[in-house]
Amino acid sequence: MRKLIVVAAVLLAISCSKDIQNTEAVKEGVMDYLRANQSKTGLNIDAMQVDVRQISFQKDEAHAGVMVTPKGIPGGGMQLTYVLARNGNKWVVRGRTENGANPHGGGDMQQQLPSGHPQVQPGSPQPLPQGTPPAGALAPGHPPVSTKK
C-alpha cells in the first residue's frame, strides 16, 4: 500500500510538471522581469516589442537572446542576453550576460561617425585635440562655479 501511494505521488508530480522549454515560456519570464523593473530601467514595456531570438536550455537554466525595440519604429533597439532559472512551471530571470554586441542594436560604430571624423579604434584611448582643457576644468567662457554649500 505504501509503495502504491509513493508511485501515485510521483506520477501526480510528473503529470503536473509542465514543459516550459519553449519560446513562449521564456518570453513570459523576460516580460515579467522587465515589467517588475520598469521603474529602474525607465522602459515603458507596453511601448516595446520584445522578441526572443535565440534560446539554449541546460537542465533548469535557459539562456535567451532578446531584442527589445520601440513599437512602430523600424531598426535600432537593444540586444540583451538573459540567464533564466526554472522556478516550478515558470522561468525567472537571474541576470544578464554581456554578449559583446552593441547594446543599442547598431553595428560598427565607425559607420555612425560624422563625415570627416577621424577614425577611432574601439577600446583604445585616443589623444585629446590640442588645447583641450584638463579633466574637471570648465569650458572657456563658463561662469565660475562655487563649491560652498
DSSP file (Angstrom, degrees, kcal/mol; ACC not computed):
  #  RESIDUE AA STRUCTURE BP1 BP2  ACC     N-H-->O    O-->H-N    N-H-->O    O-->H-N    TCO  KAPPA ALPHA  PHI   PSI    X-CA   Y-CA   Z-CA
    1    1 A M     >        0   0    0      0, 0.0     4,-1.9     0, 0.0     5,-0.1   0.000 360.0 360.0 360.0 -41.8    0.0    0.0    0.0
    2    2 A R  H  >  +     0   0    0      1,-0.2     4,-2.2     2,-0.2     5,-0.2   0.908 360.0  51.1 -64.7 -41.5    2.8    2.4    0.9
    3    3 A K  H  > S+     0   0    0      1,-0.2     4,-2.7     2,-0.2    -1,-0.2   0.889 107.4  54.5 -61.8 -38.4    4.6    1.7   -2.4
    4    4 A L  H  > S+     0   0    0      1,-0.2     4,-2.4     2,-0.2    -1,-0.2   0.893 107.8  49.0 -62.7 -40.9    1.3    2.5   -4.3
    5    5 A I  H  X S+     0   0    0     -4,-1.9     4,-2.4     2,-0.2    -1,-0.2   0.913 112.1  48.4 -65.0 -43.4    1.0    5.8   -2.5
    6    6 A V  H  X S+     0   0    0     -4,-2.2     4,-2.4     2,-0.2    -2,-0.2   0.929 113.1  47.4 -63.1 -45.5    4.6    6.8   -3.4
    7    7 A V  H  X S+     0   0    0     -4,-2.7     4,-2.6     1,-0.2    -2,-0.2   0.912 112.2  50.0 -62.9 -42.5    4.1    5.7   -7.0
    8    8 A A  H  X S+     0   0    0     -4,-2.4     4,-2.4     1,-0.2    -1,-0.2   0.901 110.6  49.9 -62.9 -41.2    0.9    7.7   -7.2
    9    9 A A  H  X S+     0   0    0     -4,-2.4     4,-2.3     2,-0.2    -2,-0.2   0.903 111.6  48.1 -64.9 -41.2    2.6   10.8   -5.8
   10   10 A V  H  X S+     0   0    0     -4,-2.4     4,-2.4     2,-0.2    -2,-0.2   0.929 112.6  48.2 -65.1 -45.3    5.4   10.5   -8.3
   11   11 A L  H  X S+     0   0    0     -4,-2.6     4,-2.5     1,-0.2    -2,-0.2   0.889 111.4  50.7 -62.8 -39.3    3.0   10.1  -11.2
   12   12 A L  H  X S+     0   0    0     -4,-2.4     4,-1.7     2,-0.2    -1,-0.2   0.914 110.7  49.0 -64.4 -43.0    1.0   13.1  -10.0
   13   13 A A  H  X S+     0   0    0     -4,-2.3     4,-0.9     1,-0.2    -2,-0.2   0.906 113.2  47.0 -63.5 -42.1    4.1   15.2   -9.7
   14   14 A I  H  < S+     0   0    0     -4,-2.4     3,-0.5     1,-0.2    -2,-0.2   0.911 111.7  49.7 -66.6 -42.9    5.2   14.2  -13.2
   15   15 A S  H  < S+     0   0    0     -4,-2.5    -1,-0.2     1,-0.2    -2,-0.2   0.790 111.4  49.7 -69.3 -26.3    1.8   14.8  -14.7
   16   16 A C  H  < S+     0   0    0     -4,-1.7     2,-0.3    -5,-0.2    -1,-0.2   0.645  88.0 100.9 -85.0 -15.8    1.6   18.3  -13.1
   17   17 A S     <  -     0   0    0     -4,-0.9     2,-0.4    -3,-0.5    72,-0.1  -0.556  66.7-146.8 -73.2 129.9    5.0   19.3  -14.3
   18   18 A K        -     0   0    0     -2,-0.3     2,-0.8    70,-0.0    -2,-0.1  -0.772  14.6-119.5-102.2 140.5    4.7   21.5  -17.4
   19   19 A D        +     0   0    0     -2,-0.4     6,-0.1     1,-0.1    70,-0.1  -0.698  39.5 165.9 -78.1 110.8    7.1   21.5  -20.3
   20   20 A I        +     0   0    0     -2,-0.8     2,-2.0     1,-0.1    -1,-0.1   0.183  36.7 114.1-112.5  15.4    8.4   25.1  -20.3
   21   21 A Q        +     0   0    0      4,-0.1     2,-0.3     3,-0.0    -1,-0.1  -0.468  58.8  97.1 -86.1  68.9   11.4   24.6  -22.6
   22   22 A N  S  > S-     0   0    0     -2,-2.0     4,-1.9     1,-0.1     5,-0.2  -0.957  85.4-104.5-150.5 165.6    9.9   26.8  -25.3
   23   23 A T  H  > S+     0   0    0     -2,-0.3     4,-2.9     1,-0.2     5,-0.2   0.883 114.6  54.4 -61.4 -42.9   10.0   30.4  -26.6
   24   24 A E  H  > S+     0   0    0      1,-0.2     4,-2.2     2,-0.2    -1,-0.2   0.909 109.2  47.2 -62.3 -43.5    6.6   31.5  -25.1
   25   25 A A  H  > S+     0   0    0      2,-0.2     4,-1.8     1,-0.2    66,-0.5   0.894 114.1  47.5 -66.7 -39.5    7.5   30.4  -21.6
   26   26 A V  H  X S+     0   0    0     -4,-1.9     4,-2.4     2,-0.2    -2,-0.2   0.927 111.3  50.8 -67.0 -44.1   10.9   32.2  -21.8
   27   27 A K  H  X S+     0   0    0     -4,-2.9     4,-3.0     1,-0.2     5,-0.2   0.897 107.7  53.7 -60.3 -40.1    9.4   35.3  -23.2
   28   28 A E  H  X S+     0   0    0     -4,-2.2     4,-2.3    -5,-0.2    -1,-0.2   0.907 109.2  48.4 -60.8 -42.0    6.8   35.3  -20.4
   29   29 A G  H  X S+     0   0    0     -4,-1.8     4,-1.9     2,-0.2    64,-0.4   0.899 113.2  47.0 -64.6 -41.3    9.7   35.2  -17.8
   30   30 A V  H  X S+     0   0    0     -4,-2.4     4,-2.8     2,-0.2    -2,-0.2   0.922 112.2  50.0 -66.2 -44.3   11.6   38.0  -19.5
   31   31 A M  H  X S+     0   0    0     -4,-3.0     4,-2.6     1,-0.2     5,-0.2   0.902 109.3  51.6 -62.3 -41.4    8.4   40.1  -19.8
   32   32 A D  H  X S+     0   0    0     -4,-2.3     4,-2.2    -5,-0.2    -1,-0.2   0.918 112.3  47.3 -59.3 -43.2    7.7   39.6  -16.1
   33   33 A Y  H  X S+     0   0    0     -4,-1.9     4,-1.3     2,-0.2    -2,-0.2   0.928 112.5  48.0 -64.3 -46.7   11.2   40.7  -15.3
   34   34 A L  H  < S+     0   0    0     -4,-2.8    -2,-0.2     1,-0.2    -1,-0.2   0.895 112.9  48.4 -64.3 -40.0   11.0   43.8  -17.5
   35   35 A R  H >< S+     0   0    0     -4,-2.6     3,-1.2     1,-0.2     4,-0.3   0.914 110.3  51.3 -65.6 -41.5    7.7   44.8  -16.0
   36   36 A A  H 3< S+     0   0    0     -4,-2.2     3,-0.2     1,-0.2    -1,-0.2   0.756 115.8  42.6 -66.8 -23.4    8.9   44.4  -12.5
   37   37 A N  T >X S+     0   0    0     -4,-1.3     4,-2.7    -3,-0.2     3,-0.6   0.181  76.7 113.1-109.8  16.4   12.0   46.5  -13.2
   38   38 A Q  H <> S+     0   0    0     -3,-1.2     4,-2.7     1,-0.2     5,-0.2   0.876  76.8  53.9 -56.0 -40.1   10.3   49.3  -15.2
   39   39 A S  H 34 S+     0   0    0     -4,-0.3    -1,-0.2    -3,-0.2    -2,-0.1   0.832 113.7  42.5 -67.3 -29.8   11.0   51.9  -12.5
   40   40 A K  H <4 S+     0   0    0     -3,-0.6    -2,-0.2     1,-0.1    -1,-0.2   0.881 122.3  37.0 -79.9 -40.9   14.7   51.0  -12.6
   41   41 A T  H  < S-     0   0    0     -4,-2.7    -2,-0.2    -7,-0.2    -3,-0.2   0.756  92.3-138.6 -86.2 -25.0   15.1   50.8  -16.4
   42   42 A G     <  +     0   0    0     -4,-2.7     2,-0.4    -5,-0.3    -3,-0.1   0.540  54.6 140.9  77.0   5.3   12.8   53.6  -17.4
   43   43 A L        -     0   0    0     -5,-0.2     2,-1.1    -6,-0.2    -1,-0.3  -0.669  52.4-141.4 -84.4 133.1   11.4   51.5  -20.2
   44   44 A N    >   -     0   0    0     -2,-0.4     3,-2.0     1,-0.2     4,-0.2  -0.800  18.0-167.2 -88.3  96.4    7.7   51.6  -21.0
   45   45 A I  G >  S+     0   0    0     -2,-1.1     3,-1.6     1,-0.3    -1,-0.2   0.801  82.0  62.9 -60.3 -31.5    7.3   47.9  -21.7
   46   46 A D  G 3  S+     0   0    0      1,-0.3    -1,-0.3    -3,-0.1    -2,-0.0   0.738 104.0  49.7 -66.5 -20.2    3.9   48.4  -23.2
   47   47 A A  G <  S+     0   0    0     -3,-2.0    24,-2.8     2,-0.0     2,-0.3   0.318 101.6  85.2 -97.0   6.8    5.5   50.6  -25.9
   48   48 A M  E <   -A   70   0A   0     -3,-1.6     2,-0.6    22,-0.3    20,-0.0  -0.836  68.6-139.7-114.2 147.3    8.2   48.0  -26.7
   49   49 A Q  E     -A   69   0A   0     20,-3.8    20,-2.3    -2,-0.3     2,-0.6  -0.923  22.6-163.6 -98.6 121.4    8.3   45.0  -29.0
   50   50 A V  E     -A   68   0A   0     -2,-0.6     2,-0.5    18,-0.2    18,-0.2  -0.936   9.4-179.7-113.2 119.7   10.1   42.1  -27.2
   51   51 A D  E     -A   67   0A   0     16,-2.6    16,-2.9    -2,-0.6     2,-0.8  -0.974  23.9-143.9-123.0 128.1   11.3   39.2  -29.4
   52   52 A V  E     +A   66   0A   0     -2,-0.5    14,-0.2    14,-0.2     3,-0.1  -0.814  24.5 175.9 -86.4 115.0   13.2   36.1  -28.1
   53   53 A R  E     +     0   0A   0     12,-2.9     2,-0.3    -2,-0.8    13,-0.2   0.785  60.2  10.2 -95.7 -31.4   15.6   35.4  -31.0
   54   54 A Q  E     -A   65   0A   0     11,-1.4    11,-2.9   -31,-0.0     2,-0.4  -0.996  60.5-175.2-151.5 146.5   17.6   32.5  -29.6
   55   55 A I  E     -A   64   0A   0     -2,-0.3     2,-0.4     9,-0.2     9,-0.2  -0.997   5.7-172.6-141.0 141.9   17.4   30.2  -26.7
   56   56 A S  E     -A   63   0A   0      7,-2.1     7,-2.6    -2,-0.4     2,-0.4  -0.998  13.1-154.4-132.6 141.1   19.5   27.4  -25.2
   57   57 A F  E     +A   62   0A   0     -2,-0.4     2,-0.3     5,-0.2     5,-0.2  -0.909  15.0 177.1-115.4 139.3   18.4   25.1  -22.4
   58   58 A Q  E >   -A   61   0A   0      3,-2.9     3,-1.4    -2,-0.4     2,-0.2  -0.858  64.7 -66.2-139.8 103.8   20.6   23.3  -19.9
   59   59 A K  T 3  S-     0   0    0     -2,-0.3    -1,-0.1     1,-0.3     0, 0.0  -0.359 121.9  -6.9  53.2-115.0   18.6   21.4  -17.3
   60   60 A D  T 3  S+     0   0    0     -2,-0.2    26,-2.5    -3,-0.1     2,-0.4  -0.022 123.0  82.9-100.7  30.1   16.9   24.0  -15.2
   61   61 A E  E <   -AB  58  85A   0     -3,-1.4    -3,-2.9    24,-0.2     2,-0.4  -0.985  54.1-168.7-134.3 144.3   18.6   27.0  -16.8
   62   62 A A  E     -AB  57  84A   0     22,-2.5    22,-3.2    -2,-0.4     2,-0.5  -0.984  10.4-155.6-131.7 144.2   17.9   28.9  -20.0
   63   63 A H  E     -AB  56  83A   0     -7,-2.6    -7,-2.1    -2,-0.4     2,-0.4  -0.986  20.6-170.6-116.4 125.6   20.0   31.5  -21.9
   64   64 A A  E     -AB  55  82A   0     18,-2.6    18,-2.6    -2,-0.5     2,-0.6  -0.968  20.8-150.4-127.0 128.5   17.9   33.8  -24.1
   65   65 A G  E     -AB  54  81A   0    -11,-2.9   -12,-2.9    -2,-0.4   -11,-1.4  -0.861  29.1-173.1 -90.2 119.5   18.9   36.4  -26.7
   66   66 A V  E     -AB  52  80A   0     14,-3.6    14,-3.3    -2,-0.6     2,-0.5  -0.935  18.6-154.6-122.8 137.0   16.2   39.0  -26.7
   67   67 A M  E     -AB  51  79A   0    -16,-2.9   -16,-2.6    -2,-0.4     2,-0.5  -0.956  10.1-168.3-110.5 124.6   15.7   42.0  -28.9
   68   68 A V  E     +AB  50  78A   0     10,-2.9    10,-2.8    -2,-0.5   -18,-0.2  -0.960  16.0 165.3-114.6 118.2   13.8   45.0  -27.4
   69   69 A T  E     -A   49   0A   0    -20,-2.3   -20,-3.8    -2,-0.5     2,-0.2  -0.957  42.7 -99.4-131.2 149.7   12.7   47.6  -29.9
   70   70 A P  E >   -A   48   0A   0      0, 0.0     3,-1.6     0, 0.0   -22,-0.3  -0.468  49.8-105.1 -64.5 136.6   10.2   50.5  -29.7
   71   71 A K  T 3  S+     0   0    0    -24,-2.8   -25,-0.0     1,-0.2   -23,-0.0  -0.388 102.1  14.1 -63.7 136.9    6.9   49.5  -31.4
   72   72 A G  T 3  S+     0   0    0      1,-0.1    -1,-0.2    -2,-0.1   -24,-0.0   0.458 101.4 104.1  80.2   0.8    6.3   51.1  -34.7
   73   73 A I    <   -     0   0    0     -3,-1.6    -1,-0.1     2,-0.1     2,-0.0  -0.928  64.4-143.6-117.7 108.4   10.0   52.2  -35.2
   74   74 A P        +     0   0    0      0, 0.0     3,-0.1     0, 0.0    -3,-0.0  -0.349  61.5   8.5 -70.8 150.0   11.9   50.0  -37.6
   75   75 A G  S    S+     0   0    0      1,-0.2    -2,-0.1    -2,-0.0    31,-0.1  -0.029  93.7  64.1  74.8 178.0   15.5   49.2  -36.9
   76   76 A G        +     0   0    0     29,-0.2    -1,-0.2     1,-0.1     2,-0.2  -0.165  51.7 129.1  66.3-162.1   17.5   50.0  -33.8
   77   77 A G        -     0   0    0     27,-0.4     2,-0.4    -3,-0.1    -8,-0.2  -0.452  58.0 -73.6 104.1-179.0   16.7   48.5  -30.4
   78   78 A M  E     -B   68   0A   0    -10,-2.8   -10,-2.9    -2,-0.2     2,-0.6  -0.961  27.3-148.3-121.7 134.2   18.7   46.7  -27.8
   79   79 A Q  E     +B   67   0A   0     -2,-0.4     2,-0.3    23,-0.4   -12,-0.2  -0.910  26.9 178.1 -99.7 120.8   20.0   43.2  -28.0
   80   80 A L  E     -B   66   0A   0    -14,-3.3   -14,-3.6    -2,-0.6     2,-0.5  -0.919  21.6-149.4-124.7 148.1   20.1   41.7  -24.5
   81   81 A T  E     -BC  65  97A   0     16,-0.6    16,-2.6    -2,-0.3     2,-0.3  -0.977  19.4-169.1-120.7 121.4   21.1   38.2  -23.2
   82   82 A Y  E     -BC  64  96A   0    -18,-2.6   -18,-2.6    -2,-0.5     2,-0.5  -0.810  17.3-146.5-110.8 148.2   19.3   36.9  -20.1
   83   83 A V  E     -BC  63  95A   0     12,-2.9    11,-3.3    -2,-0.3    12,-1.4  -0.969  25.0-171.2-108.6 125.6   20.0   33.9  -17.9
   84   84 A L  E     -BC  62  93A   0    -22,-3.2   -22,-2.5    -2,-0.5     2,-0.4  -0.888  11.5-151.5-119.8 149.5   16.8   32.4  -16.5
   85   85 A A  E     -BC  61  92A   0      7,-2.9     7,-2.5    -2,-0.3     2,-0.3  -0.934  25.9-112.2-118.3 142.8   16.3   29.7  -13.9
   86   86 A R  E     - C   0  91A   0    -26,-2.5     2,-0.4    -2,-0.4     5,-0.2  -0.580  31.5-178.4 -73.1 130.6   13.3   27.3  -13.8
   87   87 A N  E >   - C   0  90A   0      3,-3.2     3,-1.0    -2,-0.3     2,-0.5  -0.846  63.4 -59.6-130.9  93.4   11.1   28.0  -10.8
   88   88 A G  T 3  S-     0   0    0     -2,-0.4   -70,-0.0     1,-0.2   -71,-0.0  -0.581 120.4 -16.1  68.3-120.5    8.3   25.5  -10.8
   89   89 A N  T 3  S+     0   0    0     -2,-0.5     2,-0.3    -3,-0.1    -1,-0.2  -0.002 127.3  73.3-105.4  27.2    6.5   25.9  -14.0
   90   90 A K  E <  S-C   87   0A   0     -3,-1.0    -3,-3.2    -5,-0.0     2,-0.4  -0.947  73.6-124.9-136.8 157.6    7.9   29.4  -14.8
   91   91 A W  E     -C   86   0A   0    -66,-0.5     2,-0.4    -2,-0.3    -5,-0.2  -0.877  25.0-164.3 -99.1 136.8   11.2   30.9  -16.0
   92   92 A V  E     -C   85   0A   0     -7,-2.5    -7,-2.9    -2,-0.4     2,-0.3  -0.986  22.9-118.8-124.0 128.7   12.7   33.6  -13.7
   93   93 A V  E     -C   84   0A   0    -64,-0.4    -9,-0.3    -2,-0.4     3,-0.1  -0.486  27.1-179.4 -68.3 127.0   15.4   36.0  -14.9
   94   94 A R  E     -     0   0A   0    -11,-3.3     2,-0.3     1,-0.4   -10,-0.2   0.693  59.2 -61.2 -95.3 -26.1   18.5   35.6  -12.8
   95   95 A G  E     -C   83   0A   0    -12,-1.4   -12,-2.9     2,-0.0    -1,-0.4  -0.982  53.0 -79.2 167.4-174.9   20.5   38.2  -14.6
   96   96 A R  E     -C   82   0A   0     -2,-0.3     2,-0.3   -14,-0.2   -14,-0.2  -0.820  27.5-149.8-114.9 155.5   22.0   39.4  -17.8
   97   97 A T  E     -C   81   0A   0    -16,-2.6   -16,-0.6    -2,-0.3     2,-0.4  -0.913  23.5-114.9-119.4 153.1   25.2   38.5  -19.6
   98   98 A E        -     0   0    0     -2,-0.3   -18,-0.1     1,-0.1   -16,-0.0  -0.726  25.2-175.2 -85.9 133.0   27.4   40.6  -21.8
   99   99 A N        -     0   0    0     -2,-0.4    -1,-0.1     2,-0.2     3,-0.1   0.374  41.7-117.2-110.1   3.5   27.4   39.4  -25.4
  100  100 A G  S    S+     0   0    0      1,-0.3     2,-0.1     0, 0.0    -2,-0.1   0.358  75.7 122.1  80.2  -7.8   29.9   41.9  -26.8
  101  101 A A  S    S-     0   0    0      1,-0.1    -1,-0.3   -22,-0.1    -2,-0.2  -0.474  79.7 -88.7 -85.3 159.9   27.4   43.4  -29.2
  102  102 A N    >   -     0   0    0      4,-0.4     3,-1.8     1,-0.2   -23,-0.4  -0.543  34.9-144.6 -64.1 121.2   26.4   47.0  -29.2
  103  103 A P  T 3  S+     0   0    0      0, 0.0   -24,-0.2     0, 0.0    -1,-0.2   0.642  95.5  61.7 -68.0 -11.0   23.5   47.1  -26.7
  104  104 A H  T 3  S-     0   0    0    -26,-0.2   -27,-0.4     3,-0.1   -26,-0.1   0.329 114.1-112.8 -98.3   8.1   21.8   49.8  -28.9
  105  105 A G  S <  S+     0   0    0     -3,-1.8   -29,-0.2     1,-0.2   -27,-0.1   0.381  73.1 130.3  84.5  -5.9   21.5   47.5  -31.8
  106  106 A G        -     0   0    0      1,-0.1    -4,-0.4   -29,-0.1    -1,-0.2  -0.298  48.6-139.1 -76.4 166.1   23.9   49.4  -34.1
  107  107 A G  S    S+     0   0    0      1,-0.3     2,-0.4    -3,-0.1    -1,-0.1   0.451  70.6   1.5 -92.4-124.6   26.6   47.7  -36.0
  108  108 A D    >   -     0   0    0      1,-0.2     3,-1.4     2,-0.0     4,-0.3  -0.513  62.2-145.6 -68.6 122.5   30.1   49.1  -36.4
  109  109 A M  G >  S+     0   0    0     -2,-0.4     3,-1.6     1,-0.3     4,-0.3   0.769  94.5  71.8 -63.0 -25.1   30.3   52.4  -34.5
  110  110 A Q  G >  S+     0   0    0      1,-0.3     3,-1.2     2,-0.2    -1,-0.3   0.850  90.7  59.7 -58.3 -33.4   32.7   53.7  -37.2
  111  111 A Q  G <  S+     0   0    0     -3,-1.4    -1,-0.3     1,-0.2    -2,-0.2   0.680 101.3  54.8 -69.7 -16.3   29.7   53.9  -39.6
  112  112 A Q  G <  S+     0   0    0     -3,-1.6    -1,-0.2    -4,-0.3    -2,-0.2   0.433  82.0 107.9 -99.1   0.2   27.9   56.3  -37.2
  113  113 A L  S <  S-     0   0    0     -3,-1.2     3,-0.1    -4,-0.3     6,-0.0  -0.499  78.7-100.9 -76.6 147.3   30.6   58.9  -37.0
  114  114 A P    >   -     0   0    0      0, 0.0     3,-2.0     0, 0.0    -1,-0.1  -0.231  50.9 -79.9 -64.0 157.8   30.1   62.2  -38.8
  115  115 A S  T 3  S+     0   0    0      1,-0.3     0, 0.0     0, 0.0     0, 0.0  -0.339 118.9  18.9 -57.9 132.6   31.7   62.8  -42.2
  116  116 A G  T 3  S+     0   0    0      1,-0.3    -1,-0.3    -3,-0.1     3,-0.1   0.370  87.3 141.0  86.9  -4.7   35.3   63.8  -41.8
  117  117 A H    <   -     0   0    0     -3,-2.0    -1,-0.3     1,-0.1     3,-0.1  -0.500  59.5-107.1 -70.7 137.3   35.6   62.5  -38.2
  118  118 A P        -     0   0    0      0, 0.0    -1,-0.1     0, 0.0     2,-0.0  -0.309  41.9 -95.8 -63.3 150.0   39.0   60.8  -37.5
  119  119 A Q        -     0   0    0     -3,-0.1     2,-0.4     1,-0.0    -9,-0.0  -0.358  38.6-154.0 -66.0 145.3   38.9   57.0  -37.3
  120  120 A V        -     0   0    0     -3,-0.1   -10,-0.1    -2,-0.0    -1,-0.0  -0.986   9.1-138.5-125.9 129.3   38.6   55.6  -33.8
  121  121 A Q    >   -     0   0    0     -2,-0.4     3,-1.8     3,-0.2     2,-0.0  -0.775  33.0-113.3 -85.5 123.9   39.9   52.2  -32.7
  122  122 A P  T 3  S+     0   0    0      0, 0.0    -1,-0.1     0, 0.0     0, 0.0  -0.321  96.9   9.3 -57.4 133.1   37.3   50.5  -30.3
  123  123 A G  T 3  S+     0   0    0      1,-0.2    -2,-0.0    -2,-0.0    -3,-0.0   0.362 102.6 109.0  82.4  -5.0   38.7   50.1  -26.8
  124  124 A S  S <  S-     0   0    0     -3,-1.8    -1,-0.2     1,-0.0    -3,-0.2  -0.884  72.3-117.1-107.6 137.0   41.9   52.2  -27.4
  125  125 A P        -     0   0    0      0, 0.0    -4,-0.1     0, 0.0    -1,-0.0  -0.430  28.1-145.4 -68.4 141.0   42.3   55.6  -25.8
  126  126 A Q        -     0   0    0     -2,-0.1     2,-0.1    -6,-0.0    -6,-0.0  -0.854  20.1-107.5-106.9 142.0   42.5   58.5  -28.3
  127  127 A P        -     0   0    0      0, 0.0     3,-0.1     0, 0.0    -1,-0.0  -0.388  37.5-114.8 -65.5 145.2   44.7   61.5  -27.7
  128  128 A L        -     0   0    0      1,-0.1     3,-0.1     4,-0.1     4,-0.1  -0.514  37.6 -95.2 -78.1 148.6   42.7   64.7  -27.0
  129  129 A P    >   -     0   0    0      0, 0.0     3,-1.7     0, 0.0    -1,-0.1  -0.225  53.6 -81.4 -60.8 154.3   42.9   67.5  -29.5
  130  130 A Q  T 3  S+     0   0    0      1,-0.3     0, 0.0    -3,-0.1     0, 0.0  -0.292 117.3  23.0 -55.2 135.5   45.5   70.3  -29.0
  131  131 A G  T 3  S+     0   0    0      1,-0.3    -1,-0.3    -3,-0.1     0, 0.0   0.502  80.6 151.2  85.3   4.9   44.2   72.9  -26.5
  132  132 A T    <   -     0   0    0     -3,-1.7    -1,-0.3     1,-0.1     3,-0.1  -0.548  49.3-117.9 -69.2 129.2   41.7   70.6  -24.7
  133  133 A P        -     0   0    0      0, 0.0     3,-0.1     0, 0.0    -1,-0.1  -0.306  36.6 -93.1 -65.7 153.6   41.3   71.8  -21.1
  134  134 A P    >   -     0   0    0      0, 0.0     3,-2.3     0, 0.0     0, 0.0  -0.205  56.9 -75.5 -63.2 158.6   42.3   69.3  -18.4
  135  135 A A  T 3  S+     0   0    0      1,-0.3     3,-0.1    -3,-0.1    -3,-0.0  -0.280 121.8  21.3 -55.2 134.9   39.7   67.0  -16.9
  136  136 A G  T 3  S+     0   0    0      1,-0.3    -1,-0.3    -3,-0.1     2,-0.1   0.271  93.9 126.4  88.8 -10.7   37.5   68.8  -14.5
  137  137 A A    <   -     0   0    0     -3,-2.3    -1,-0.3     1,-0.1     2,-0.2  -0.490  63.4-113.0 -78.4 150.7   38.3   72.2  -16.0
  138  138 A L        -     0   0    0     -2,-0.1     3,-0.1     1,-0.1    -1,-0.1  -0.533  34.9-100.6 -81.3 149.9   35.4   74.5  -17.1
  139  139 A A    >   -     0   0    0     -2,-0.2     3,-2.3     1,-0.1    -1,-0.1  -0.319  54.4 -80.4 -64.1 151.2   35.0   75.3  -20.8
  140  140 A P  T 3  S+     0   0    0      0, 0.0    -1,-0.1     0, 0.0    -3,-0.0  -0.304 120.1  18.7 -55.5 132.8   36.2   78.7  -21.9
  141  141 A G  T 3  S+     0   0    0      1,-0.3    -2,-0.1    -3,-0.1    -3,-0.0   0.358  88.7 139.3  87.5  -5.3   33.7   81.4  -21.1
  142  142 A H    <   -     0   0    0     -3,-2.3    -1,-0.3     1,-0.1     3,-0.1  -0.537  58.4-113.3 -72.3 134.6   31.9   79.2  -18.5
  143  143 A P        -     0   0    0      0, 0.0    -1,-0.1     0, 0.0    -4,-0.1  -0.328  41.9 -89.8 -64.9 151.2   31.0   81.2  -15.3
  144  144 A P        -     0   0    0      0, 0.0     2,-0.5     0, 0.0     0, 0.0  -0.258  38.4-137.5 -60.8 149.0   32.8   80.3  -12.1
  145  145 A V        -     0   0    0     -3,-0.1     2,-0.3     2,-0.0    -7,-0.0  -0.940  10.9-135.9-112.3 129.1   31.2   77.6  -10.0
  146  146 A S        -     0   0    0     -2,-0.5     0, 0.0     1,-0.1     0, 0.0  -0.662  10.5-165.4 -84.8 136.2   31.1   77.9   -6.2
  147  147 A T        +     0   0    0     -2,-0.3     2,-0.2     2,-0.0    -1,-0.1   0.398  55.9 111.1 -98.7   1.5   31.9   74.9   -4.2
  148  148 A K              0   0    0      1,-0.1    -2,-0.1     0, 0.0     0, 0.0  -0.512 360.0 360.0 -76.0 143.2   30.5   76.4   -1.0
  149  149 A K              0   0    0     -2,-0.2    -1,-0.1     0, 0.0    -3,-0.0   0.380 360.0 360.0-114.3 360.0   27.3   74.8    0.4
